[in-house]
């Protein structure tokens, strides 16, 4: 739904064919396909259009309640814009589903190709409100219309497969349109030869969108100048204290992707710095934890940013600093992502120690130091300030209490995993062995 900042009806938007190509295992659904087309979709579209006034009222109500900038828009103008957007959105639903109709102009509730005209001289609402609010408004509209449409489909006994197919295409189109909203604002700045104060916020919103929403492959060219150029998503956090975006930019400047004006493609995500790189940083980054995704094109950035985020979370949990991919963190990533397995290993290998008070604490410290120093007894003893024979006796006692053999690689791996789990997730609430383990 092209809410107040997306291209108006009749202007270029994401290609229906390109949206379809992103689904069905990457196989484009051919024009003229002989698959039987269910009558449920056009019936559901018609039902939503019959109740257009109520749908528009729900959307405008949420816009005014959730976005102060939209609450200041004259009611008649907002209703007009939302009506056109909802009507066009239902046309998109029908076009996406109808084989062979991708290039046909969408029929509207007001007749083929006809929609209520905007008053003369009235510009897009999206030109006067913050781009972040435009994106939020777009998501509200898509959510309301899709909920109404899905309810109508369900009432007509639509199969889950039908809803999944059209839903995948609609949400892919919505993601592409969201990127187009920001692209339109950026192109306007370039065309006017200006870089207003708000442009920095627009760039940050654009980068955040690329990292969190699957994008139209062509949209990234607006800022990178290279259509389809692979970029490496990253997420960064300070080793200590709050993460300052300026500090991250300073540390990663040689590798940051930039827009045509030379501005770094960075943003903030939940208190961390995030953005796009042209290559892997070669600097040590001792004061940062930087998680990297693979270098990919726009549609895959969101998936790789998720991998980068997990790398940061894992490295932080283990007290590490530097630059990492999720794969480079190896078993540490598995420990962070599989807490259920870790809890079970804690109960099997460490719970007997927890029942022995101070002695158990000593034995756990002994085996932890032994593992951290690569099974080198003397090095581990030095860190504990004990004689090697004392440590040897504690390790023997650990084996007796826990039923573990430190000469068995499998047992060693389980003990390491249990200790790592406690470091990342804390000790399980119930440390007594489960019934199955007794």
Secondary structure as GFF3:
##gff-version 3
##sequence-region A 1 438
A	DSSP	alpha_helix	16	21	.	.	.	ID=ss1
A	DSSP	alpha_helix	39	50	.	.	.	ID=ss2
A	DSSP	alpha_helix	52	66	.	.	.	ID=ss3
A	DSSP	alpha_helix	68	71	.	.	.	ID=ss4
A	DSSP	alpha_helix	75	97	.	.	.	ID=ss5
A	DSSP	beta_strand	107	108	.	.	.	ID=ss6
A	DSSP	beta_strand	111	112	.	.	.	ID=ss7
A	DSSP	three_ten_helix	125	127	.	.	.	ID=ss8
A	DSSP	alpha_helix	131	155	.	.	.	ID=ss9
A	DSSP	alpha_helix	160	192	.	.	.	ID=ss10
A	DSSP	alpha_helix	199	212	.	.	.	ID=ss11
A	DSSP	alpha_helix	221	224	.	.	.	ID=ss12
A	DSSP	beta_strand	231	238	.	.	.	ID=ss13
A	DSSP	alpha_helix	245	252	.	.	.	ID=ss14
A	DSSP	three_ten_helix	253	255	.	.	.	ID=ss15
A	DSSP	beta_strand	266	269	.	.	.	ID=ss16
A	DSSP	beta_strand	272	277	.	.	.	ID=ss17
A	DSSP	beta_strand	288	296	.	.	.	ID=ss18
A	DSSP	three_ten_helix	298	300	.	.	.	ID=ss19
A	DSSP	alpha_helix	301	317	.	.	.	ID=ss20
A	DSSP	beta_strand	322	325	.	.	.	ID=ss21
A	DSSP	three_ten_helix	327	329	.	.	.	ID=ss22
A	DSSP	alpha_helix	331	337	.	.	.	ID=ss23
A	DSSP	alpha_helix	339	349	.	.	.	ID=ss24
A	DSSP	alpha_helix	351	354	.	.	.	ID=ss25
A	DSSP	alpha_helix	357	372	.	.	.	ID=ss26
A	DSSP	alpha_helix	377	384	.	.	.	ID=ss27
A	DSSP	alpha_helix	388	402	.	.	.	ID=ss28
A	DSSP	alpha_helix	409	425	.	.	.	ID=ss29
A	DSSP	three_ten_helix	435	437	.	.	.	ID=ss30
###
